[in-house]
Amino acid sequence: MVDDELYREIILEHYHHPRYKGALPDANLTAEGMNPLCGDELTLYLKTDGDRIVEARFEGRGCSISQASASMLTEAVQGLTLEQAKALQERVKAMLTGAPHEPFDEDDDLSALEGVKNYPVRIKCALLAWTTLEEILKR
Amino acid sequence: MTVETQTSYDVQTIRADFPILQRRVGGNRLIYLDNAATSQKPRQVIDALVHYYENTNANVHRGLHTLAEEATEAYESARMKVAHFIGAEPESVVFTRNTTEAINLVAYAWGLANLKAGDVIVLSEMEHHSNIVPWQLVARITGAKLRYVPFTPEGELDMDALERALQQEPKLVAITHVSNVLGTINPVEEITRKAHAVGAKVLIDGAQAVPHKPVDVARIDCDFYAFSGHKMLAPTGIGALYARRELLEEMPPFMGGGSMIRRVTHEYSTWADIPTKFEAGTPNIADGIAFGAAVDYLQRIGIESVQQHEQQLTAEALRLLEAEEDIVIYGPRDPKRRCGLVSFNFKHVHPHDVAQVLNQRGIAIRAGHHCCQLIMRRLDVTATARVSFYLYNTIEEVHAFWKALDDVRKVFGKYGGR
């Protein structure tokens, strides 16, 4: 098998069956992300009630890593407070950039993204959704 | 496989000149199919760099000592080789960093002096960003307007649309000779003739043409022709602009500094003769000299032979990919209408993933928008995969690439790759 560490089963599974893909017309927080190097595009939609995310969705076109990562993100932030989402975003970013962070449990889908850090060119792909979330949370 | 290539030179002998082709990547012998991005360099070019730094390193066009004389002689002799390679006189060839800088030189030096509000610049939708963005910048300053000629579904320039654009009497038509995504060879002689008939100047982006096919700027009759050394066996950081002599003489300088002046007073300066007028400061002497060595290398083999060899590799790649139901090919199907590259996509796999999987076999291909977002938009994709060949690639490498596509299917296949 090629690139086991990168193309983890769970990544391919999210890529082919993205969890929350599609527009969210009543979203109150939206941001667009783009990776100018490879042309990957992503729109992230959040619908919040107070400071809680009640629904998250994404639309986009890109490689398996960027799309799987976006799918995992939308799944992981459903129901989180904005503060919790911010903490999660920082934790994933630290994992992908090799900074100190609290590791994810093996049965957490997000742990599958860790292998990406060994493929420097692909880190940006995995980060796209998370930097787009960062944009939203900065506001 | 029984396909044989009929190449007038011995490819294995050529390969022995390229040290990097011995490299292994992930345990596999490197198969380098990213030549449209940059070519590999033969020993002869690397030696020219080393020889210059070890024996004749000195600044050019100044100094009376032996080394300065030798360096100047080598640099100017390289200019002559590069000029003759495209059918030009050396005075008409300005050394630049690359094609991008050559086009920017024309945009700023010629464009700012000759374009005014409302003037039309005609480009095509198959241009590389380097032949779009400089014109957008200059259009913003001058108020000139950009008009884009689309390409047909077959990936050829829409000549009817070009004719319509020419009716607006543009000041400039700037078109690529060969598309770095579609591989299309544009009819630059016909385009130039028609553009001149309405009084437009013509710039040809030759970055993907000069390395791969015979180019004669006198025959094309264009006003400007830009190309890069690094895609034709020379080092990075050296390229060239051909411009019609009278235009170079009329145009104001692009950058000011040493070398490019005749006399400097407190208030004003006068300019050196062409092409020095456009080469401010200490030029890229070593890479310029190595550019000359690269041209020597290509001329020894014969650029026609290189083109013929690449055409066979391209025909084989097209034949193999066309038979694959899960693959889409972009650009003209006739290998004679294109240069040695093929862009393609798996219907269900992103090109980055294709490139990543092939890399595990030591196969280097390009995936991305190739600095051609207008093409991507027209093809309705965000990126494509691309294989691009050069004189040292073999038919066996084309086959190895094709077989490795099965690895892509193994990773992604069960989810609908095939």
Interface residues (C-beta under 8 A of the other chain):
Chain A: M1 V2 D3 L6 Y7 L12 Y15 H16 L37 C38 G39 D40 E41 R61 G62 C63 S64 I65 Q67 Y119 R122 C125
Chain B: V349 H350 P351 H352 D353 Q356 V357 Q360 A367 G368 H369 Q373 M376 T382 A383 D407 K410 V411 F412 Y415 G416
